[in-house]
Amino acid sequence: MSTATKTLYETDFVEWADHTAELLRQRKFDEIDLEHLVEEVEGLAGSDRHAVSAQLLRLMKHLVKQQIQPQRKGRSWIASINNARAEIQLRIDASPSLRVHARGALAKLYPRAVRDALEETGLAPQKDTLRIPERCPWSVEELLQENPAEIRWSD
C-alpha cells in the first residue's frame, strides 16, 4: 500500500473509499489500505448494533412509561413504540445476527430505559412504590410482536 493511499484516507474519505473499491475490483490487494478498510468494515457492524440498541432503548422506555402512567398513554407514545419496533425489525431482517445482539443488550439497556422513563414522567421520587421489575420483563420476541404497545408486565 502506498503512503498516498493512507494519506487519502485522512484527507478525503469519500475519495479513499472510491479508490479502495476500485482497487478491490481490480484485485490489487497489495495496494489496499487494509488497516483502515478493516476499521471501516468493523464500523459498519458497530453502526447497526448501535442503531438496534438505540431503538430498543426507545421502545422499552415508552413501554415503561405506558406501565407507570397508563392514563397518559397517547398517540405519540404508541407511534414511537411502533416506529422503534419497525426499525429494529428492519435491521434484524437485513442482518439476522442482530437478534443475538438485541437479546444480549436487553439486560444492559432496561435499567436505563426505566431511569429515563422515570425522569421523563417526573415519577423518579416514587420509584419504590411503582413495582417496576428489576430485570427486563420482555424478550426480544415479545418486543417485536405485532402490537408491542399492548405488552404488559405481570404484577
N, C-alpha and C positions, 0 to 999 in steps of 0.2 A: 504494500500500500504506500502511496506517495504521501509526503508531508502536505502537499497541496490538497489532497482529499480530506485529510484530517482537519486542516485549517478551514476548508469549505464548510465543514460541519459547524464550526464555531462562528463563521461569518454569515452564512446563508443556508439555513436549514433546509428550505424547500429545494434549492439547487442541489444540495448534498443528497437529499432523498431521491431526486430525479436522476442524478448521476449514479447513485448506488443501484437504483433499479435497472438502469441501462447496463451497468457492469454485470449485474446478475443475469440479465437476458443474454448477454454476450459470453457468459460463463467465464469472466475474467476474475475469478475468485481471489487470486493473489493481489489484486488491486483494490479490493474492498476494505473499507474502514470497519473491520469486523468488531472492534471494541464498541464503537458507537452503534453499529447495527444491532448487536445483541442487546445493548441498553434500550434501544428504541422498541425492539420486539417485546422485551420484558415489560416495558412501559405500557404497551398496548393491553396486555393482560391485566396489569395493575389498574388501568383505567376502567376496564369493565368490572373488575371486582369492586372498585370504589363506587361505581355507579349503582351496582346492586346493593351494596351496604347503605348508601345514602337513601335509596328508595325504601329499603327495609326499615330504616330508622324512621322515615316519614310515615310509613304505613303503621308501624307499631305505635308511634306517638299519637296518631289520630285514633287508633283503636283504644288506647289507654284513656284518652280524653273522652271518648264516647262512653267508656265504662264508668268513669268517675263523675261525669256531668252529662248523663243521658238527656236531660232536659234542654241542653244547649246544642244537641246534635242538629246540624243543618246541612243544607245542600253543599256548602263548601267543604265540610268535613267528608261527606260521602264522596264528593268529586275527587278530593285529594286521596282518599283511600283507594278508590277505583283506579285513579291515574297511576299511583305508585304500584299497585298490583299489576297493571298492564305493562308498565315499564320493566318491572322485574321479570315478568313472563316473557316479554320480547327478548330480553338479554339471555335468559335461560334457554329459550327456543333456539337462539342463534349459537349459543355455546353451552351445551348441556352440563359441562363440568362446573359451571357457575352454581348449579343447585347444591353441590357439595360445599362450595364456599358459603352459600347462603345459610345452609344448616349450621355450619361452624360459626357463623357470625351472629346468630340469634342471641346466644348467651352473653356475648360481649355487648351487643347493641341494646338489648332490652333495658338494662338499668338506666342507660342514657335516655331512652325513649320515655321511661317513667319520669325521670328527673325533668326532662323538657316539658312533658305534659303537665306536670305539677306546677312548674313555673309559669307556663302559658295560661293556665286556668286560675292561678292565684291560690291553689289549694295546697301548696307545699307545707304550710304550717299544720295542716290537718292530715298529713301523710299517714300517721299511725292509726287513724280511725277509718281509713278508706278501704282497708282489707285488700290491698294490692298484692298479688302474688309476688313472692321473692324472685322466682325464676320465671322465665318466659313461658306462658301458658299455651303458646301456639307453636305448631310445627310449620315448616315452610309450606307443606302441602295445604294446611288449613288456611294459611295466609293467602295462598294463591287460588283458593276455591272461588267458585263463580260469583258469590256475593260476600266478600270479606267484611263488608260493612255490618253484617249481621252476626259476626263472630262474637261470642261472649265467653268470658272465663267463668269457670264454675265457682260457686261460693263455698 
